[in-house]
Amino acid sequence: MTDSFKPSRPLPVNLRGLILCIVLASVLATLCNSLVVAYRVQRDALIHSTLESNAAYAAKVASSIGEFLRAAHNNLNYSAKILGKHWDDPQVLHEEALRLEAQDQYFNSVEILDANGKVLASNPPQAQIVGSNVPASGIRQALQERRALVSSTYVSRQGNLIVFVSEPVFSKAGVFLGAVVGSIYLLDQSALHTVISSHFHHEGTFAFVADSNRRLLYHPNPARISEVLGENLAVDAALGGERGSMEIRNSEGVEMLAGYSQVPDSNWAVVVQQPREHSQATLRRLMHDMIMGMIPAGLLGMVLVFVGTTLIARPLRLLSAAAQQLSAPQTTELLQRINAWYHDASAIRQAMLAGVQLLQQKLGRLSHEAQSDPLTGLANRRAMEELLSVLEQTQQPYTVLALDIDHFKRVNDTFGHDAGDVALKQVAEILKQNSRANDLACRSGGEEFSLLLPDTTQETARAIAERIRQSIADARIPQVGNLKISIGVASKAGAPMTPQQVLKLADERLYRAKESGRNRVVSA
Ligand SMILES: Nc1nc2c(ncn2[C@@H]2O[C@H](COP(=O)(O)OP(=O)(O)OP(=O)(O)O)[C@@H](O)[C@H]2O)c(=O)[nH]1
């Protein structure tokens, strides 16, 4: 395998930060998505309902105008019947003209004409036109067609925009006599004007009425009445007899939500429209209210997320801290104190506890191996030095025995190296048997041993040394038989000596024991 394992660099963020980021990102994404969807749905619904209500409104206005015109016709029709019977009575003609103009205020003026267009009576009285032929094309049309009709709009010599509503007059025998004509002045206050403009008018919604030549008969801006409109799809559709709604762009380029309808019995178009921007403004208010309404719950959610992530991350953070010091003796206790309250953290803690136990066992074994003599199982020189330094630091008195088997070379030479090893083990066993719990027996090298006796005086140590020497001398070593040993004793009982000096003194006394004949203890 050529690839070597390279641990990737971790992100500089902790678990709680990560969870918070992920939760925040997902909450924000969901929120944005909800807002966008809500915005679109609401916008479509608002536009749809505005179009629907404008269409209904246009139909209502058209029907009101239609009813007005029908009522005007009915009135004229009633008069036409009376006039047909009394055509030759100027008084009746005059009274009918008076009644028609004054009674219902449908008309700004009323004229009664004979079949040639000669004005027989008029109200308000206009002496100059009674007896004259009125040239208006609408009236000429009424006389020609001899039927009830609503004329096209017509601009009078006085500059007034006029619509004629006319009804033919027939004699009892069915002879066409003339017509009774009501004039509606579109630029002045009239009953028609009131019918159109009295409808509701809110949120920028307004209605206008145009005749078949696209001439404006009514507009909330009076300055535009009589203006001829350019292309307008809603007007075209209404003039074509349709009713409904559509989105259009007006002559100023403003997008409009328009409803349209045709006035029955006259080819007029009614359009009700609202700038699209108005529904957008309503929508913005709606979205603003929605967002403001979400804020308290959002904040509460954030607090819950913060507390939740802290609770989730806490055991893992503590486990991570414990993982930094697996070999420390207090780690097991530390791990047991962690409140791993959910399954994953608990499983990690269990695994770490098992791992720590294994590690510490292993370290203990390694430490034991590093500090013991493999042949005899006694402590080695390093272990003895460590204990000496502890005794030194705690200023405890102690005594050291330096032991060396006499003529051990001969044992090896005579019985072989293995027999020598057995003898060494036997000596170690005797040392152990003569040691207390706090004493430390060690093999300092070859056939040399030491015994470290804390809190032991020189005299006591000498007695112990003598007992050991005797035990070894008395022991029957397999294959080898008897062994002898020499011992030097040195004590640090209040004397200002370093451990090395004490050891050195014990070695010097051991040397003297050898020199003076072996198999003895020298302590002074
Ligand atoms: N079997 C065995 N022999 C060892 C071991 N370590 C050292 N020795 C032997 O111990 C002997 C020590 O010999 P010397 O230093 O001459 O001392 P001695 O023969 O005991 O003589 P004195 O100490 O003067 O009485 C040598 O023969 C070493 O080979 C060991 O681990 N096992």
The ligand as a Tripos MOL2 file, in Angstrom:
@<TRIPOS>MOLECULE
LIG
   32    34     1     0     0
SMALL
NO_CHARGES

@<TRIPOS>ATOM
      1 N1         23.5840  -18.1140   36.5740 N.pl3     1 LIG1
      2 C1         23.7550  -16.7890   36.5440 C.ar      1 LIG1
      3 N2         24.9340  -16.2710   36.8060 N.ar      1 LIG1
      4 C2         25.1220  -14.9450   36.8120 C.ar      1 LIG1
      5 C3         24.0880  -14.0810   36.4930 C.ar      1 LIG1
      6 N3         24.5710  -12.8110   36.5960 N.ar      1 LIG1
      7 C4         25.8540  -12.8880   36.9190 C.ar      1 LIG1
      8 N4         26.2440  -14.1670   37.0780 N.ar      1 LIG1
      9 C5         27.5080  -14.7350   37.4180 C.3       1 LIG1
     10 O1         27.8880  -14.3660   38.7170 O.3       1 LIG1
     11 C6         29.3160  -14.4870   38.8120 C.3       1 LIG1
     12 C7         29.8780  -13.4090   39.5940 C.3       1 LIG1
     13 O2         31.2310  -13.6620   39.7960 O.3       1 LIG1
     14 P1         32.1840  -12.6930   40.5010 P.3       1 LIG1
     15 O3         31.8870  -11.3030   40.2190 O.co2     1 LIG1
     16 O4         33.5900  -13.1040   40.1200 O.co2     1 LIG1
     17 O5         32.0150  -12.9480   41.9930 O.3       1 LIG1
     18 P2         31.9700  -14.2750   42.8730 P.3       1 LIG1
     19 O6         32.4080  -15.3960   42.0610 O.co2     1 LIG1
     20 O7         30.6350  -14.3700   43.4710 O.co2     1 LIG1
     21 O8         33.0290  -13.9430   43.9680 O.3       1 LIG1
     22 P3         32.7750  -13.0060   45.1880 P.3       1 LIG1
     23 O9         31.6940  -12.1210   44.9380 O.co2     1 LIG1
     24 O10        34.1090  -12.2930   45.3520 O.co2     1 LIG1
     25 O11        32.5690  -13.8750   46.3410 O.co2     1 LIG1
     26 C8         29.8040  -14.5550   37.3900 C.3       1 LIG1
     27 O12        30.2450  -15.8580   37.1100 O.3       1 LIG1
     28 C9         28.5830  -14.2200   36.5300 C.3       1 LIG1
     29 O13        28.6180  -14.9370   35.3180 O.3       1 LIG1
     30 C10        22.8210  -14.6430   36.1790 C.ar      1 LIG1
     31 O14        21.8450  -13.9740   35.8820 O.2       1 LIG1
     32 N5         22.7040  -16.0180   36.2460 N.ar      1 LIG1
@<TRIPOS>BOND
     1     1     2 1
     2     2     3 ar
     3     2    32 ar
     4     3     4 ar
     5     4     5 ar
     6     4     8 ar
     7     5     6 ar
     8     5    30 ar
     9     6     7 ar
    10     7     8 ar
    11     8     9 1
    12     9    10 1
    13     9    28 1
    14    10    11 1
    15    11    12 1
    16    11    26 1
    17    12    13 1
    18    13    14 1
    19    14    15 2
    20    14    16 1
    21    14    17 1
    22    17    18 1
    23    18    19 2
    24    18    20 1
    25    18    21 1
    26    21    22 1
    27    22    23 2
    28    22    24 1
    29    22    25 1
    30    26    27 1
    31    26    28 1
    32    28    29 1
    33    30    31 2
    34    30    32 ar
@<TRIPOS>SUBSTRUCTURE
     1 LIG1         1 GROUP 0 **** ****
